[in-house]
């Protein structure tokens, strides 16, 4: 069992969470991706190798609006935040 390489970051407008999961050589039919308001789980298999892990999301998302596509070994998921980052407070670093 291996943890896949994951990148999760806000889009340029801070409206959506973008998730990228690297799954080299895995076929789309062998991927399971589940998401909740506060986290997501991915599981995929390829020739006896299982990629699996779960991750917490720092800001709540709307799971029903998640959109995913898989191409060239990378699963990309885009899901809107429940509240935009506009209310975030900038912290000065000393």
N, C-alpha and C positions, 0 to 999 in steps of 0.2 A: 504494500500500500504506500503510495506516494502522495504528497501534497502538491497540487498543481501550482504553477506560477500564476499569481493573481495581481492585477493592478486595479484599483478602484479610486476614482477621483471625480470631482464635480466638473461639469462642462464649463465652457467659457462664460456662460451667463449665470452659473450657479443655480440652475433650475433643475438639472437632472444629474443623477449619479450614473457614471459610466463605468462598467466593469468589463475587464478583459481577462479571460482565462486561457492560458496556453495549454493545449492538449495535443501534442504532436502525434500525428498518425492515427488519431481516434476518429472513427466514423460518427456522423451526426446521430445515427440511430442508437449509439452506445453511450449517449450523454443524457444525464438527468440533472436538471437545474431547478431548484425550488427557492422561492423568495418570500419573505414576510416583511412586515413594516420595519423590523429592526435587524434583519440579517438574511443571509442566503447560504445555500448548501449546494455543492456540486459533486457529482459522482460520475466517473467515466471509466470504461474498461477498454483495454487493447491487448490482445494476445497474452492473457494471464496477468497483466499489470493493471492495478486499480488506482486511479487517481480519485481522491476523496478528501473533502475538508468542508468545514463550515466557518462562516465569518460574520462578525457583528458589523452593523452599519451604524455610524455615529449619529446620523440624522434620519428620522423616519422617512420612509419612501411610500409610494402608492403601488403596492405589488401588482394590482390588477391592470396597471398601465405599462407594465414592463414589456419591452420589445427586444427580441434576441435574434441573432443570426450567427451562423458558423461558416467560416471560410478559411482555408489554408491552415488548419490546426489551431485557430483562435476563435473562441466563443466570445462574442461581444453582446453585452446586455446594456440597455439604456432604460432607466426608470426615473420618473419625476419624484422630486422631494415633496413631502407634504406641505412644507412651508419654505419659500425661497430664503436664501441666505441674506436677504436685505436687512433682516433684523439682527444680523451678527454684529458684534462689537469688535472693532479693531483694537488690539492690545499692543501698546508700545513696548518694545523690547529694549531694555537698558544694557 
